[in-house]
Structure formats: C-alpha cells, structure tokens
Amino acid sequence: MQRRRLHEPIERAAGLASNQPMIRTASAGYSGTPVWQKLGLTVATRVLVRHAPADYAEMVELDEAELTLASPRAAFDLAHVFVVSATSLKTEIAALAKRLPASGVIWVSWPKKSAKVATDVTEGTVRAVALPLGLVDVKVCAIDAVWSGLKLVWRRERRAGKS
C-alpha cells in the first residue's frame, strides 16, 4: 500500500511542525486516495456526522483531533449521513437539505451489496430522493469495505441564489 502525507493545514492543527509529517495508509477502494481526501475533509471543515459507525475518525483515516465535528443543531459545511433504509434516507436528506448552505456538501453512505448488510438503499435510491429536492450527485466513492458514498450538492442555479 502506498503511504501519503496529509495536507499541511491539518498538520498545523494537530500541533505538528512542518518537519513532522503525519502519515496515513490509503485503504478504501482501488484509487489509493485516503478517505479524508475523497470526502474533501480539511481541519477547517465543520462536519456533521449522522448515524456513523463508532470508529468514524479511523474510517476516514484521521485522528479525532483532526476533525471539526459540528453539534447536531450547529451550522455545518459538510454532512456525512449513514443509512440502511430508504425511509431513514428520506428523513435525513430532507432535514439536512433545509440546513445545507449554498456551498455545502452532503455525503450519503449506504452498505455495499458485497457487505451482506440488509438494506434497501442503493445509489439509485439516493438519487431518487435527492434530485427532487434540488440536490445533484457529483461523486461516488468507496468509504471502506462496508460503505459506499455519494456526494450531493445543490444544483448550480440553486447555489447562486442560496446563502
């Protein structure tokens, strides 16, 4: 496996000098890109995490101190929601969309078929729920061996008119 150096801003936030590199091993998927980088996480990103596995920081290959977690009612830049049912997906996306800033991101993760986890959510299910709300998908990625993720943002015309 290839080892990659984290971005310097995250190193500074963790209190490391520029000559003390933080090393992560890329693991999820075939690309070799660390999960935090796939998701667009930086130390300045206010992240709202919903229904995630307990080892979320490890899953995204960061230390907990490197994540700026938003409280449930606080403003956020990026939300990452984990769902196993279409009913939960609809509820979560509708609630998050009401609070999503113009430049915000919602990552929706659901179990891969290969994970053998009971679910009625697929990539198509996520799109079917998100598109009528004005959200579009712009990226899909492997989060880990169990979870896939789809990145949702506002349609371009909604981004321009939303604050």
C-alpha positions in Angstrom: 0.0 0.0 0.0 1.1 3.5 -0.8 1.6 5.9 2.1 0.7 9.6 1.7 1.4 12.7 3.6 -1.5 14.7 4.9 -2.0 18.3 3.9 0.0 20.9 5.9 -3.1 22.7 7.3 -4.1 19.5 9.1 -0.6 19.0 10.4 -0.6 22.6 11.9 -4.0 22.0 13.5 -2.6 18.8 15.2 0.3 20.9 16.6 3.0 19.3 14.4 5.9 21.2 12.9 6.2 21.1 9.2 9.1 18.7 9.6 6.9 16.1 11.5 4.8 14.5 8.7 1.6 12.7 9.6 1.4 9.5 7.6 -1.7 7.7 6.6 -2.1 4.5 4.7 -4.6 4.6 1.9 -7.1 1.7 2.2 -10.6 2.1 0.9 -11.2 1.4 -2.8 -8.8 1.0 -5.6 -7.7 4.5 -6.0 -5.1 4.7 -3.2 -6.5 8.1 -2.2 -7.1 8.5 1.5 -10.8 8.6 2.5 -10.5 12.1 4.2 -9.2 13.4 0.8 -12.0 11.7 -1.2 -14.6 13.3 1.1 -12.9 16.7 0.9 -12.2 17.0 4.7 -9.9 19.6 6.0 -9.3 20.8 9.5 -11.5 23.9 8.8 -14.4 21.8 7.5 -17.3 21.8 10.0 -18.5 18.2 9.7 -22.0 17.0 10.8 -21.9 13.2 11.2 -25.2 11.2 11.4 -25.5 7.5 12.3 -21.9 6.8 11.6 -20.0 3.7 12.9 -18.3 4.4 16.3 -14.9 4.4 14.6 -15.7 7.2 12.1 -12.4 9.1 12.6 -10.5 5.9 12.0 -12.8 5.1 9.0 -11.9 8.4 7.3 -8.2 7.9 8.3 -7.9 10.8 10.7 -7.4 11.3 14.4 -10.4 12.7 16.2 -8.4 15.9 16.9 -8.2 16.5 13.2 -12.0 16.6 12.7 -14.1 19.7 13.4 -17.3 18.0 14.4 -20.5 20.1 14.3 -23.1 19.6 17.0 -26.5 18.3 15.8 -28.1 21.8 15.6 -25.0 23.8 14.6 -24.1 25.1 11.2 -22.0 22.7 9.0 -20.1 22.7 5.8 -20.3 19.0 5.1 -22.7 16.4 6.4 -22.0 12.7 6.3 -25.0 10.5 6.9 -25.1 6.7 7.1 -28.3 5.0 6.2 -29.5 1.4 5.8 -33.2 2.1 5.0 -34.9 4.2 2.3 -37.2 5.6 5.0 -34.3 6.9 7.0 -32.6 8.2 3.9 -35.7 10.3 3.0 -35.9 11.8 6.5 -32.2 12.6 6.8 -31.9 14.1 3.4 -35.0 16.3 3.8 -33.8 17.6 7.2 -30.2 18.2 6.0 -31.3 19.9 2.8 -33.2 22.5 4.9 -29.9 23.5 6.6 -27.4 23.0 3.8 -25.6 26.2 2.9 -25.1 27.1 -0.8 -21.6 25.7 -1.0 -22.4 22.8 1.4 -22.0 19.1 0.8 -24.0 16.1 1.9 -22.3 12.7 1.7 -24.7 9.8 1.9 -23.3 6.4 2.7 -25.1 3.0 2.4 -23.9 -0.6 2.7 -22.3 -2.1 -0.4 -24.0 -5.2 -1.7 -20.8 -7.2 -1.1 -21.0 -6.3 2.6 -24.1 -8.5 3.1 -25.8 -5.9 5.3 -29.6 -5.8 5.0 -30.5 -2.6 3.2 -33.0 -1.2 0.6 -30.7 1.7 -0.3 -28.7 1.8 -3.5 -27.0 4.6 -5.4 -30.3 4.9 -7.4 -32.3 5.3 -4.3 -30.2 8.1 -3.1 -30.6 9.9 -6.4 -34.3 9.3 -6.4 -34.6 11.1 -3.0 -32.1 13.9 -3.7 -32.9 15.1 -7.2 -36.5 16.3 -6.5 -35.1 18.4 -3.6 -32.7 20.2 -6.0 -29.6 18.2 -5.0 -27.3 16.6 -7.6 -24.7 13.9 -7.2 -21.2 14.8 -8.3 -19.0 12.0 -7.0 -19.2 8.4 -5.7 -16.6 6.6 -3.7 -15.7 3.7 -1.5 -15.6 4.7 2.1 -14.4 1.3 3.4 -15.2 -2.4 2.9 -18.8 -1.9 4.0 -19.8 1.6 3.0 -20.2 3.4 -0.4 -20.7 7.1 -0.5 -22.4 9.6 -2.9 -21.6 13.3 -2.7 -24.6 15.6 -3.1 -24.5 19.4 -3.7 -27.1 22.0 -4.7 -27.8 22.3 -8.5 -25.8 25.2 -9.9 -28.8 27.5 -10.2 -29.7 26.9 -6.5 -26.1 27.6 -5.4 -26.2 31.0 -6.9 -29.5 32.0 -5.2 -29.0 30.5 -1.8 -27.0 31.9 1.1 
